[in-house]
Amino acid sequence: MTPLELFFDLVYVFTVSQLARHLLDHVDARGMAETLVLTLAVMYAWFMTVWTSNWLDADRQPVRLLLLGLMFASLVMSTSISEAFGDRAWLFVAGYLTIQIGRTVFAVYAFRGHRLHGHFANALVWEVGVAPVWIAGAVVGGDAQLALWALATLVTYGGVIAGHPLPGHRSPFSSDSQIYAEHLLERFRLFFLIALGETVLTLGNAFAGQPLQADRLLVLAVAFTGTVALWWCYFHRAEEVGVSAVQDTADPARIVAFGNYTLIAMVVGIVAIAVGDELAIADPGGAVGLSEAVLVFGGPAIFLLAQTVFMRRATGEPPQSRIVACLALLALSLLTAPLSLLAAVTAASAVLVAVAAADSRTEPLFPS
């Protein structure tokens, strides 16, 4: 990974924080739907930029300028997230479409004569074709905006999953080499750490901004333990499965592509977990309403389900510990409903710790 690629990804530290902030300010069904659409949009912009740059030489001056320009557009897009369904809808759309169309135009030019040129040419038609839906959403506002942006997101993901086909011009989607696959896995690892790091920052800021109380300190300790368990579940099990699958398959690009969607789902779960933890720190004794239960228990469930689907795809066998954990989260969401947010966060974190413990293996303390 080049320093510029690392520099580019750091913008998304702010992006994840803004997604969490938007959800915290709108803890209801509408706010969750808005945050989901925004998360899917920004994650798509990130991944398609990563995938495109994966084929380019990041040390070349034009590529550097492209990534720096896209980095600024990403920053503009991210600063608009908190008011994307309000006064900054236009700014969000401008940043998002600049990333999508600008990157693809550059790729169409850069890949002239390359076997992927047709793919990027098709992708450009899809990106330009869906742009009016994003613009229309910014114009109309309200419920229509959410509906239009949700439609645009579905079309966008449908296009990339299908390989951006056009009548008579099916995209020549081709497999990456193993070197490219390993590079993309490294980018996924970094983005996961970025999302998880934002959770730690959210915990710290939330605790620092509240009066010191024993129950708040307990929430902080429990939530941090849950965050450590998330890290453990990824790096001590899921990532190992992904790396092994890439090394053992003749078509690693398919595993990596599936891993990308897994990463997106895990980020959705992490954002929900961060907001649930922040709510608990603000009011440890608060009631566990439906919205709070969705965040506290639904976030970990989304995270674990995403890993379950990926590991099933990579190995052919679903991880039993994660399936049992999701069932446990469902049961605990009902059992803790009469209790407090502190009890709910403690229960959810305990499930994550149990999964991490199941993933653990006996390892020597020093290399042999």
matplotlib code that plots the C-alpha trace (Angstrom):
import matplotlib.pyplot as plt

x = [0.0, 1.4, 1.4, -1.1, -3.5, -3.2, -3.7, -6.8, -8.4, -7.9, -10.6, -13.0, -12.2, -14.2, -16.8, -17.6, -17.8, -20.3, -22.5, -22.5, -23.4, -26.2, -27.7, -27.2, -29.2, -32.0, -32.5, -35.7, -36.8, -36.4, -33.0, -31.8, -33.0, -31.3, -28.0, -28.2, -28.6, -25.8, -23.5, -24.1, -23.4, -20.1, -18.9, -19.6, -17.7, -14.8, -14.6, -15.0, -12.1, -10.0, -10.8, -10.0, -6.8, -5.8, -5.2, -3.3, 0.2, -0.3, 3.2, 2.4, 1.6, -1.8, -3.0, -1.7, -3.6, -6.7, -6.6, -6.0, -8.9, -11.2, -10.0, -11.2, -14.5, -14.8, -14.2, -16.9, -19.3, -18.5, -19.0, -22.5, -23.6, -25.2, -27.4, -27.6, -31.4, -31.6, -29.8, -26.7, -28.3, -26.9, -23.4, -23.6, -24.7, -22.0, -19.3, -20.6, -21.2, -17.8, -16.2, -18.2, -18.2, -14.8, -13.1, -14.8, -14.0, -10.3, -10.4, -12.0, -9.2, -6.4, -7.5, -7.6, -6.5, -6.7, -9.0, -10.8, -11.6, -15.0, -15.9, -15.2, -17.0, -20.1, -19.7, -19.6, -22.9, -24.4, -22.9, -24.2, -27.5, -28.2, -27.0, -30.3, -32.0, -29.5, -30.1, -33.8, -33.7, -31.8, -34.4, -37.6, -36.5, -38.6, -39.8, -39.4, -35.7, -35.2, -37.1, -35.2, -31.8, -32.7, -33.6, -30.4, -28.4, -30.2, -29.6, -25.9, -25.3, -27.3, -25.1, -21.8, -23.0, -24.2, -20.9, -22.5, -24.0, -25.5, -27.6, -25.1, -22.1, -21.8, -19.0, -15.8, -15.4, -12.2, -10.5, -7.7, -4.4, -3.7, -1.4, -4.3, -6.5, -4.0, -3.7, -7.4, -7.6, -5.0, -7.2, -10.2, -8.1, -7.2, -10.8, -12.0, -9.5, -10.6, -14.2, -13.3, -11.0, -13.9, -15.8, -13.1, -13.0, -16.8, -16.6, -13.8, -15.5, -18.9, -17.4, -15.3, -18.4, -20.4, -20.1, -18.1, -20.3, -19.6, -22.2, -20.9, -17.4, -18.8, -20.5, -17.2, -15.4, -18.0, -18.3, -14.5, -14.5, -17.1, -15.0, -12.0, -14.1, -15.1, -11.4, -10.7, -13.5, -12.2, -8.4, -8.4, -10.9, -12.7, -9.5, -7.7, -10.5, -10.4, -6.6, -6.7, -9.6, -7.8, -4.7, -6.6, -8.9, -8.3, -10.6, -9.6, -11.4, -14.7, -13.8, -12.5, -15.7, -17.8, -15.5, -16.2, -19.9, -19.1, -17.0, -19.9, -22.3, -19.8, -19.4, -23.1, -23.1, -20.1, -21.9, -25.0, -22.8, -21.0, -24.3, -25.8, -22.7, -22.9, -26.5, -25.7, -22.8, -25.1, -27.8, -26.8, -30.1, -32.2, -35.0, -34.3, -36.8, -37.2, -34.7, -32.1, -32.5, -32.1, -28.8, -27.4, -28.3, -28.9, -25.5, -23.6, -26.1, -25.4, -21.6, -21.8, -24.2, -22.0, -19.1, -21.2, -22.2, -18.7, -17.2, -19.9, -19.0, -15.3, -15.2, -18.5, -19.4, -21.2, -19.5, -21.7, -20.6, -21.8, -25.2, -25.7, -24.6, -27.2, -29.9, -28.6, -28.7, -32.3, -33.2, -31.3, -33.0, -36.3, -35.0, -33.3, -36.3, -37.5, -34.0, -31.5, -29.2, -26.3, -27.7, -28.4, -24.9, -23.4, -25.4, -24.5, -20.8, -20.9, -22.1, -19.3, -16.7, -18.1, -17.7, -14.1, -13.4, -14.7, -12.4, -9.4, -6.8, -4.0, -0.9, 2.7, 3.8, 6.9, 7.8, 9.4]
y = [0.0, 3.4, 6.4, 8.2, 5.3, 5.4, 9.2, 8.8, 6.3, 8.6, 10.9, 8.1, 8.4, 11.6, 10.0, 7.2, 9.7, 11.7, 8.7, 7.9, 11.5, 11.5, 8.4, 9.6, 12.8, 10.7, 7.6, 6.4, 4.3, 7.3, 8.1, 4.5, 4.4, 7.6, 6.5, 3.2, 4.9, 7.3, 4.5, 2.4, 5.4, 6.5, 2.9, 2.4, 5.6, 4.3, 0.8, 1.7, 4.2, 1.6, -1.0, 1.4, 2.6, -1.0, -1.3, 2.0, 3.0, 5.2, 6.6, 8.2, 11.9, 11.9, 9.1, 11.0, 14.1, 12.0, 10.5, 13.9, 15.4, 12.4, 12.8, 16.4, 15.4, 12.7, 15.4, 17.6, 14.7, 13.7, 17.2, 17.1, 13.9, 15.4, 17.6, 15.4, 15.2, 18.9, 22.0, 20.2, 17.7, 19.5, 19.5, 15.8, 15.0, 17.3, 15.5, 12.0, 12.5, 14.2, 11.0, 8.6, 10.3, 11.9, 8.7, 6.7, 9.3, 9.2, 5.4, 5.4, 7.6, 5.7, 2.2, 2.9, -0.3, -2.3, -5.2, -3.3, -0.3, -1.7, -2.3, 1.4, 2.6, 0.7, 1.9, 5.5, 5.1, 3.6, 6.4, 9.1, 7.4, 7.2, 10.8, 12.4, 10.3, 11.6, 15.2, 14.8, 13.6, 16.7, 18.9, 17.4, 16.8, 15.1, 11.5, 11.6, 12.4, 9.3, 7.1, 8.5, 8.1, 4.6, 3.8, 5.3, 3.2, 0.0, 0.7, 1.5, -1.7, -3.7, -2.3, -3.2, -6.7, -7.4, -6.0, -2.9, -4.6, -2.6, -3.9, -5.4, -4.3, -6.7, -5.6, -7.7, -8.3, -10.1, -11.7, -9.9, -11.6, -12.8, -9.8, -7.5, -9.5, -9.4, -5.7, -5.2, -7.4, -5.1, -2.1, -3.8, -4.4, -0.8, 0.4, -2.0, -0.5, 3.0, 2.1, 0.4, 3.3, 5.6, 3.5, 4.0, 7.7, 7.8, 6.0, 8.3, 11.5, 10.4, 9.6, 12.7, 14.9, 13.5, 13.9, 11.2, 8.4, 4.8, 3.4, 5.5, 4.2, 0.6, 1.2, 2.5, -0.6, -3.0, -1.2, -1.1, -4.9, -5.4, -3.3, -5.5, -8.5, -7.1, -6.7, -10.2, -11.7, -10.0, -10.5, -13.9, -15.6, -13.9, -12.4, -15.7, -17.4, -14.7, -14.9, -18.7, -18.6, -16.1, -18.3, -21.5, -20.4, -19.9, -16.9, -14.7, -11.7, -13.3, -13.8, -10.3, -8.9, -10.8, -9.6, -6.1, -6.5, -8.2, -5.2, -2.8, -4.7, -4.8, -1.0, -0.7, -2.8, -0.9, 2.4, 1.1, -0.3, 3.0, 4.9, 2.4, 2.6, 6.4, 6.4, 4.1, 6.3, 9.3, 7.6, 4.2, 3.7, 4.7, 2.5, 0.1, 1.2, -0.4, 1.9, 1.4, -2.4, -2.3, -0.4, -2.3, -5.8, -5.3, -3.8, -6.9, -9.2, -7.4, -7.7, -11.4, -12.2, -10.6, -12.7, -15.8, -15.3, -14.6, -17.5, -19.8, -18.6, -19.0, -22.3, -24.0, -24.2, -21.6, -20.8, -22.3, -19.8, -16.8, -18.4, -19.2, -15.7, -14.1, -16.2, -15.2, -11.5, -11.9, -13.6, -11.1, -8.1, -9.4, -10.3, -7.0, -4.9, -4.2, -3.4, -0.6, 0.4, -0.6, -4.1, -4.3, -3.2, -5.6, -8.5, -7.6, -7.3, -10.6, -12.3, -10.7, -11.8, -15.4, -15.5, -14.1, -16.8, -19.5, -18.2, -18.3, -20.9, -22.0, -20.2, -20.0, -16.8, -16.6, -17.8, -21.2]
z = [0.0, -1.0, 1.4, -0.9, -0.7, 3.1, 3.0, 0.9, 3.2, 6.2, 4.9, 5.7, 9.4, 9.3, 7.0, 9.5, 12.3, 10.4, 9.6, 13.3, 14.2, 11.7, 13.2, 16.8, 15.8, 14.2, 16.4, 14.7, 11.7, 9.3, 10.6, 10.3, 6.7, 5.9, 7.5, 5.7, 2.3, 3.0, 4.3, 1.2, -1.0, 0.6, 0.8, -2.9, -3.7, -1.6, -2.9, -6.6, -6.2, -4.4, -7.1, -10.0, -8.4, -7.8, -11.5, -11.8, -10.8, -7.7, -8.2, -11.5, -11.3, -13.1, -10.8, -7.7, -8.8, -9.5, -6.0, -4.3, -6.2, -5.3, -1.7, -1.6, -3.2, -0.5, 2.2, 0.7, 0.5, 4.1, 5.5, 4.1, 5.7, 8.8, 6.6, 3.5, 4.0, 4.7, 3.7, 2.3, 0.0, -3.0, -1.6, -0.8, -4.4, -5.9, -3.9, -4.6, -8.3, -8.7, -7.3, -9.3, -12.7, -12.4, -11.5, -14.2, -16.9, -15.9, -16.1, -19.6, -20.8, -18.9, -20.0, -23.7, -25.4, -22.2, -21.7, -19.0, -21.2, -22.1, -18.5, -17.5, -20.6, -19.6, -16.0, -17.1, -18.8, -15.6, -13.4, -15.7, -16.1, -12.4, -11.7, -12.5, -9.7, -7.1, -8.4, -8.4, -4.8, -3.8, -5.6, -4.1, -0.5, 2.2, 1.8, -1.9, -1.5, 0.7, -1.9, -4.8, -3.2, -2.0, -5.6, -6.9, -4.4, -5.4, -9.1, -8.4, -6.5, -9.0, -11.8, -10.2, -9.1, -12.7, -14.1, -15.7, -18.7, -21.6, -24.5, -27.0, -24.9, -21.9, -19.6, -20.1, -16.3, -15.8, -12.8, -10.9, -10.3, -6.8, -6.3, -6.9, -4.6, -1.8, -2.2, -2.0, 1.1, 2.7, 1.9, 3.4, 6.6, 6.8, 6.3, 9.0, 11.4, 10.4, 11.2, 14.4, 15.4, 15.0, 17.5, 20.0, 19.4, 19.8, 23.1, 24.3, 23.3, 24.7, 28.0, 28.2, 27.5, 30.4, 34.1, 35.8, 37.2, 38.1, 35.8, 32.9, 33.6, 33.6, 30.2, 28.8, 30.0, 28.7, 25.3, 24.9, 25.6, 22.9, 20.4, 21.2, 20.5, 17.1, 16.3, 17.5, 15.4, 12.3, 12.6, 14.3, 12.2, 9.3, 7.8, 8.1, 6.2, 3.5, 3.0, 2.8, 0.3, -1.9, -1.9, -2.6, -5.4, -9.1, -9.1, -6.1, -7.6, -6.8, -3.1, -2.9, -4.4, -1.9, 0.8, -0.2, 0.4, 3.7, 4.7, 3.8, 6.0, 8.9, 8.7, 8.9, 12.0, 13.5, 13.0, 14.8, 17.6, 18.1, 18.4, 20.8, 23.0, 23.0, 24.0, 26.9, 28.0, 28.0, 30.0, 31.4, 33.2, 30.3, 28.9, 26.0, 23.4, 20.0, 18.3, 21.0, 20.8, 17.1, 17.5, 20.5, 19.4, 15.6, 15.1, 16.4, 14.6, 11.2, 11.9, 12.7, 9.9, 7.3, 8.5, 8.5, 4.9, 3.8, 5.6, 4.2, 0.7, 1.3, 3.1, 2.2, 5.9, 8.0, 11.4, 14.0, 16.7, 14.8, 14.0, 17.7, 18.6, 16.3, 17.9, 21.3, 20.4, 19.3, 22.6, 24.7, 22.9, 24.3, 27.7, 28.4, 27.1, 30.7, 31.9, 31.2, 28.4, 30.6, 30.8, 27.1, 26.1, 28.6, 27.2, 23.6, 24.4, 26.2, 23.1, 21.0, 23.6, 23.5, 19.7, 20.0, 22.6, 20.3, 17.5, 19.8, 19.3, 21.6, 20.3, 21.6, 23.3, 21.1, 17.6, 17.3]

ax = plt.figure().add_subplot(projection="3d")
ax.plot(x, y, z, "-o")
ax.set_aspect("equal")
plt.show()
